[in-house]
Amino acid sequence: DTGVSQNPRHKITKRGQNVTFRCDPISEHNRLYWYRQTLGQGPEFLTYFQNEAQLEKSRLLSDRFSAERPKGSFSTLEIQRTEQGDSAMYLCASSAPGHGNTEAFFGQGTRLTVV
Amino acid sequence: GEDVEQSLFLSVREGDSSVINCTYTDSSSTYLYWYKQEPGAGLQLLTYIFSNMDMKQDQRLTVLLNKKDKHLSLRIADTQTGDSAIYFCAATYGGATNKLIFGTGTLLAVQP
């Protein structure tokens, strides 16, 4: 399978715990995005990497959230001291280098439930 | 700021055409997209249109763009039960990031 892979698919955690999600993009894609999708809403942009550089962060990304892409390949998204409001689907997408339209391919997401 | 809106629900009978509508606020959008999301699945790109085009057809899908009214629509001909899903329109606004701004999604229910 050469698509975008996300792990785990589901995560249930207690409020206050830290969680980390992983995204493996399509191998030749240098652009990587994280989005968050809550029930009944469309995905909302969280952050963007070009290679290993984090070039944009949304205001939605509070200081409890941190994302990394250390070698310009896989990426991790960590949430510290989780809150019930963090419960959502976290989607990763990647796209190839280039200008203009470059299709973003999405993973199946990690569904986080904070209890 | 950018905002993309859609109607929440559409119900059609199998074999009929479906038309899903979307409006956006920022006229500087460069590309507009339609994504499909089935239960428990990620987002699948169906089609896209560049902002200087009025129409794009791709098999059963027809995209219409009215830039003056900032209105985008997706027509699905001969709708099948397998088309039942949530459909999202999304826009990009150029720049280095090329991030997607999504609408709230339209749930399409196809009745047999």
Chai-1 contact restraints between the chains, C-beta under 6 A:
chainA,res_idxA,chainB,res_idxB,connection_type,confidence,min_distance_angstrom,max_distance_angstrom,comment,restraint_id
A,Q41,B,T104,contact,1.0,0.0,6.0,A-B,restraint_1
A,G42,B,F88,contact,1.0,0.0,6.0,A-B,restraint_2
A,G42,B,F102,contact,1.0,0.0,6.0,A-B,restraint_3
A,G42,B,G103,contact,1.0,0.0,6.0,A-B,restraint_4
A,G42,B,T104,contact,1.0,0.0,6.0,A-B,restraint_5
A,G42,B,G105,contact,1.0,0.0,6.0,A-B,restraint_6
A,P43,B,F102,contact,1.0,0.0,6.0,A-B,restraint_7
A,F45,B,K99,contact,1.0,0.0,6.0,A-B,restraint_8
A,Y48,B,T97,contact,1.0,0.0,6.0,A-B,restraint_9
A,E56,B,T97,contact,1.0,0.0,6.0,A-B,restraint_10
A,N101,B,Y31,contact,1.0,0.0,6.0,A-B,restraint_11
A,E103,B,L45,contact,1.0,0.0,6.0,A-B,restraint_12
A,F106,B,G42,contact,1.0,0.0,6.0,A-B,restraint_13
A,F106,B,L43,contact,1.0,0.0,6.0,A-B,restraint_14
A,G107,B,G42,contact,1.0,0.0,6.0,A-B,restraint_15
A,Q108,B,G42,contact,1.0,0.0,6.0,A-B,restraint_16
A,G109,B,G42,contact,1.0,0.0,6.0,A-B,restraint_17
